[in-house]
């Protein structure tokens, strides 16, 4: 969009471009208003249908609960958006590192499987470790239930 504006300025057609942009923005505002009306009437229809099937009070309480969940989700999203940029950058760095690690692991998977196919004893240690961990969790869980 910015490149198109720059080329239109150099070509001398910036006024035409901005007028078209204003028209499109106006149409988007009109579409947003129509979409809001659609959602409102859809919610009214849903409330009417639910109140006929479940009763007015349970439906009203259900809609209140749903609205509360939406408000809480919005609050959480606002809190996430208000985080410091450095925290978001750290999170993004951690995701990038995890992505690189997973790609590396997947790219090395054929070599690992080839090595295991040639020497089956290589798989014994991870299987034994997993079995011992499962046994530990079983024993720890039974001790907690017995106490």
C-alpha positions as CSV (number, residue, x, y, z in Angstrom):
1,X,0.0,0.0,0.0
2,X,2.8,2.4,0.9
3,X,4.8,1.5,-2.3
4,X,1.6,2.2,-4.3
5,X,1.3,5.6,-2.7
6,X,4.9,6.5,-3.4
7,X,4.6,5.5,-7.0
8,X,1.3,7.5,-7.3
9,X,3.0,10.5,-5.8
10,X,5.8,10.3,-8.4
11,X,3.3,9.8,-11.2
12,X,1.2,12.7,-10.0
13,X,-1.9,10.7,-9.2
14,X,-1.7,10.9,-5.4
15,X,-5.0,12.8,-5.2
16,X,-6.9,10.1,-7.1
17,X,-5.2,7.4,-4.9
18,X,-6.2,9.2,-1.6
19,X,-9.8,9.7,-2.8
20,X,-10.0,6.0,-3.6
21,X,-8.5,5.2,-0.3
22,X,-11.1,7.4,1.5
23,X,-13.9,5.7,-0.4
24,X,-12.6,2.3,0.5
25,X,-12.2,3.3,4.2
26,X,-15.8,4.5,4.2
27,X,-17.0,1.3,2.7
28,X,-15.1,-0.7,5.4
29,X,-16.7,1.4,8.1
30,X,-20.2,0.7,6.6
31,X,-19.3,-3.0,6.4
32,X,-18.3,-2.9,10.1
33,X,-21.6,-1.3,11.1
34,X,-23.5,-3.9,9.1
35,X,-21.5,-6.7,10.6
36,X,-22.2,-5.3,14.1
37,X,-25.9,-5.2,13.4
38,X,-25.7,-8.8,12.1
39,X,-24.1,-10.0,15.3
40,X,-26.6,-8.1,17.5
41,X,-29.6,-9.6,15.7
42,X,-28.0,-13.0,15.7
43,X,-27.5,-12.8,19.5
44,X,-31.2,-11.7,19.9
45,X,-32.3,-14.6,17.8
46,X,-30.1,-17.0,19.7
47,X,-31.4,-15.6,23.0
48,X,-35.0,-16.0,21.9
49,X,-34.5,-19.5,20.7
50,X,-32.7,-20.5,23.9
51,X,-35.3,-18.9,26.1
52,X,-38.1,-20.8,24.4
53,X,-36.2,-24.1,25.0
54,X,-34.5,-23.5,28.4
55,X,-36.5,-20.7,30.0
56,X,-35.8,-17.0,30.3
57,X,-33.7,-17.1,33.6
58,X,-31.3,-19.9,32.6
59,X,-30.8,-18.4,29.2
60,X,-30.1,-14.9,30.7
61,X,-27.6,-16.5,33.2
62,X,-26.0,-18.4,30.4
63,X,-25.5,-15.3,28.3
64,X,-24.2,-13.5,31.4
65,X,-21.7,-16.3,32.0
66,X,-20.6,-16.2,28.3
67,X,-20.2,-12.5,28.4
68,X,-18.1,-12.8,31.6
69,X,-15.8,-15.4,29.9
70,X,-15.4,-13.0,26.9
71,X,-14.6,-10.1,29.2
72,X,-12.0,-12.2,31.0
73,X,-10.4,-13.4,27.7
74,X,-10.3,-9.8,26.6
75,X,-8.6,-8.8,29.9
76,X,-6.0,-11.5,29.5
77,X,-5.3,-10.4,25.9
78,X,-4.9,-6.8,27.1
79,X,-2.5,-7.9,29.8
80,X,-0.5,-9.9,27.3
81,X,-0.4,-6.9,24.9
82,X,0.8,-4.6,27.7
83,X,3.9,-6.7,28.4
84,X,7.2,-5.0,28.0
85,X,8.6,-5.3,24.5
86,X,11.7,-7.0,25.9
87,X,9.6,-9.7,27.5
88,X,7.8,-10.2,24.2
89,X,11.2,-10.3,22.4
90,X,12.4,-12.9,24.9
91,X,9.3,-15.0,24.3
92,X,9.8,-14.7,20.6
93,X,13.4,-15.7,21.0
94,X,12.4,-18.8,23.0
95,X,9.9,-19.8,20.4
96,X,12.5,-19.3,17.6
97,X,15.0,-21.4,19.5
98,X,12.4,-24.2,20.1
99,X,11.5,-24.1,16.4
100,X,15.2,-24.3,15.3
101,X,15.7,-27.2,17.8
102,X,12.7,-29.1,16.5
103,X,13.8,-28.6,12.9
104,X,17.3,-29.8,13.7
105,X,15.9,-32.8,15.5
106,X,13.6,-33.7,12.6
107,X,16.4,-33.2,10.1
108,X,18.6,-35.6,12.0
109,X,15.9,-38.2,12.5
110,X,16.8,-40.3,9.4
111,X,20.4,-40.5,10.6
112,X,19.3,-41.5,14.1
113,X,16.9,-44.2,12.7
114,X,19.7,-45.5,10.4
115,X,22.1,-45.8,13.4
116,X,19.4,-47.6,15.4
117,X,18.7,-50.0,12.6
118,X,22.3,-50.9,12.4
119,X,22.9,-51.2,16.1
120,X,19.7,-52.2,18.0
121,X,21.3,-51.8,21.4
122,X,21.2,-48.0,21.0
123,X,17.5,-48.0,21.7
124,X,17.8,-50.0,24.9
125,X,18.9,-47.1,27.1
126,X,15.9,-44.7,26.2
127,X,13.4,-47.6,26.6
128,X,14.9,-48.6,30.0
129,X,15.0,-44.9,31.1
130,X,11.3,-44.5,30.1
131,X,10.4,-47.7,31.9
132,X,12.2,-46.7,35.1
133,X,10.6,-43.3,35.0
134,X,7.1,-44.9,34.6
135,X,7.9,-47.2,37.5
136,X,9.0,-44.3,39.7
137,X,5.8,-42.4,38.9
138,X,3.7,-45.5,39.7
139,X,5.4,-46.0,43.1
140,X,5.3,-42.3,43.9
141,X,1.6,-42.1,43.0
142,X,0.8,-45.2,45.2
143,X,2.7,-43.7,48.1
144,X,0.7,-40.4,47.9
145,X,-2.6,-42.3,47.7
146,X,-1.7,-44.5,50.7
147,X,-0.8,-41.6,53.0
